[in-house]
Amino acid sequence: MDSGVEAAEVVVEAVDFGVEVAAAEGDFGVVVVVEGVCGGGRREHRNLSSLPYLTLCFLVQMGSFPSEMDSKTTDIALDLTPFFIVYKDGRLERQFVNPFMPAPENLNGVRSKDVVVSSDPEVTVRIFLPRSLTRGEKLPVLMYMHGGGFSVESALSTFYSPYTSSIASQCNVMVISVDYRLAPEHPIPACYDDSWEALKWIVSHASGSGPDPWVNEHADFGRLFLAGDSAGANISQTMATWAGVKGLESGVKISGIILVHPYFGNNKPHDLWIYCCSGTETGLDDPRLNPAANPGLLAKLGCGKVLITTAENDFLSVRAWSYYEALKKSEWKGEVEIVETKGTDHVFHLFDPNCEKAGSLMKLIATFIKDDKVHSVL
């Protein structure tokens, strides 16, 4: 691939997963050129920290990085690219950081606001409500957990706010996006505990007398859904399990959960998971990491239906399919469907939300919430 720059050496060239990636060293330092993300255009990144998570994953899988990264390897204690690097002096450098975005008044036809739902631990949610809503009109509630390997990103960022506002607009739902604490500064189970606090806060409005007027007036608790991508899908699954085991106030039930490209690890020890758990090896069959290995807990899943979506070339898809098969075989009485998007990779829809396949995935989510049947392949 012609990178468009004078390069002393092409370090990586990959044409996998429908994405073309080339990294080169040139007069301006490291240049990474990305083409073809779900039909998207050509982009050049002159700093590795500006690379999207998806592209960094490709470089990790190819086992090669530009030599700019190699120059610091003697100072590195643990390299968990594309999430973060831990240096021997104790510093932690996140590699995927998007700026904070104030709650927008009007984004994709949606208004939003931030609410602190817990003070100990401090947990904030961002609520998205379609502006076309009329007084007293009720909408399904979708509690959303963002992805990022439990360690990067935020519900309040310029990366996730546009996406969650699009869900609210295109699916005609109230989205409540959880800004949980990140590992490793706040080790697992902080992300689960924070999300549970947010879920309990949402449910506290079921009688119409909760602390937030938007939720009191517009939330339909007969249509409560949990959703997330990657690590956020993992958290969503765990929240539904906890709801089934612990129960929710006022007899509220979760209608369904939407697991987009869920992070359930793979069949070998995973350094990211171990480090985010304070370095404690919890085992390959930890029910949070690998729920498929725990059929007794699967039987207690506290929702009526599950939608799992995978990407054909996603390196995490094997465990997603295992989860689907295990849930079908368990004693859980709900309905589960799995949908695979052909020719795509992990969370492709976040990096190219305007491509045709991302639009189809959004329609699939809307269909699931509306209680219609979905198709098995996109």
PyMOL commands that set and color helices and strands:
alter all, ss='L'
color gray80, all
select helices_A, chain A and resi 37-39+48-50+53-62+67-70+73-75+160-171+190-203+213-218+231-246+249-251+271-276+291-293+295-298+317-329+348-351+356-369
alter helices_A, ss='H'
color red, helices_A
select strands_A, chain A and resi 7-14+20-26+29-35+43-45+76-80+84-87+92-94+110-119+122-130+139-145+174-179+219-229+254-260+303-311+335-341
alter strands_A, ss='S'
color yellow, strands_A
deselect
rebuild
show_as cartoon
